[in-house]
Amino acid sequence: MLDFSKVRRVIVIYNQVIIKSLKTAKEQIDTCPDDRAELKQEYQFRYDVIKEYAPAMMSEDEIRAFISEKFADVIATKNKGAIMKEIMPVLKSKADGKAINMIVAELCK
């Protein structure tokens, strides 16, 4: 019999590896000097291929709506650390951490 908890764990790990690879490829593109066009093109190709296999990430609007709906009680505290502690395990591998951080900071104002 198929153990779905193990399958789910494998999928989560797979998504984490793909997302990490995507971020690494993006950093390579951003840090590559402009005079190294052939290298930058190789990095862009690698990024495009990895992006094809990456899980779909939530948009900023989707993140904002999700946080406002599911974590309204925590947001009311205006404690950014507590909010991030609650939100990050839920949205890990579903949304970009920088985008989450930016939205939480905005909601704490």
C-alpha positions in Angstrom: 0.0 0.0 0.0 1.2 3.5 -0.8 2.1 5.6 2.2 0.9 9.1 1.2 2.7 10.8 4.1 6.0 9.7 2.6 5.0 10.7 -0.9 4.0 14.2 0.4 7.4 14.5 2.2 9.2 13.6 -1.0 7.2 16.2 -3.0 8.0 18.9 -0.4 11.7 18.1 -0.5 11.6 18.0 -4.3 9.9 21.5 -4.3 12.5 22.9 -1.9 15.4 21.6 -4.0 13.9 23.1 -7.2 13.2 26.5 -5.5 16.7 26.6 -4.1 18.2 25.8 -7.5 16.0 28.5 -9.0 17.2 31.1 -6.5 20.8 30.1 -7.2 20.4 30.5 -10.9 18.7 33.9 -10.4 21.7 35.0 -8.2 24.1 33.9 -10.9 22.3 36.0 -13.5 22.2 39.0 -11.2 25.9 38.8 -10.3 27.3 38.0 -13.7 29.2 40.9 -15.3 27.6 42.4 -18.4 30.7 41.9 -20.5 30.3 38.1 -20.0 27.3 37.8 -22.3 27.8 34.1 -23.2 28.0 33.1 -19.5 24.9 35.3 -18.7 23.1 33.6 -21.5 24.0 30.1 -20.1 22.8 31.2 -16.7 19.5 32.5 -18.2 19.0 29.2 -20.0 19.5 27.3 -16.8 17.1 29.5 -15.0 14.4 29.1 -17.7 14.7 25.3 -17.6 14.5 25.1 -13.8 11.6 27.5 -13.8 9.6 25.0 -15.9 9.8 22.5 -13.1 9.4 24.9 -10.2 6.1 24.9 -8.3 3.9 27.9 -8.9 4.5 30.6 -6.3 1.7 32.7 -4.9 1.5 36.3 -6.1 1.7 39.2 -3.7 -2.1 39.7 -3.9 -2.6 36.0 -3.1 -0.2 36.2 -0.2 -1.9 39.3 1.2 -5.3 37.7 1.0 -4.2 34.5 2.5 -2.5 36.2 5.4 -5.4 38.5 6.1 -7.9 35.7 6.0 -6.1 33.0 7.9 -3.9 35.0 10.3 -6.1 38.0 11.2 -5.7 37.4 14.9 -1.9 37.2 14.8 -1.7 40.3 12.5 -3.8 42.3 15.1 -0.8 42.0 17.5 1.4 43.9 15.1 4.3 41.8 16.3 6.2 41.0 13.1 8.3 38.3 14.7 5.3 36.4 16.0 3.5 36.8 12.7 6.4 35.5 10.6 6.8 32.6 13.0 3.2 31.6 12.4 3.1 32.2 8.7 6.4 30.9 7.3 5.8 27.2 8.1 2.5 27.4 6.3 3.7 29.3 3.2 7.1 27.7 2.9 7.7 26.6 -0.7 4.4 28.2 -1.7 5.5 31.9 -1.7 8.7 33.8 -1.8 10.0 34.6 1.7 11.1 38.2 0.7 7.6 38.9 -0.6 6.0 37.5 2.6 8.4 39.6 4.7 7.5 42.8 2.7 3.8 42.1 3.0 4.0 41.4 6.8 6.0 44.6 7.3 3.3 46.5 5.4 0.5 44.9 7.5 2.3 45.7 10.7 2.2 49.5 10.0 
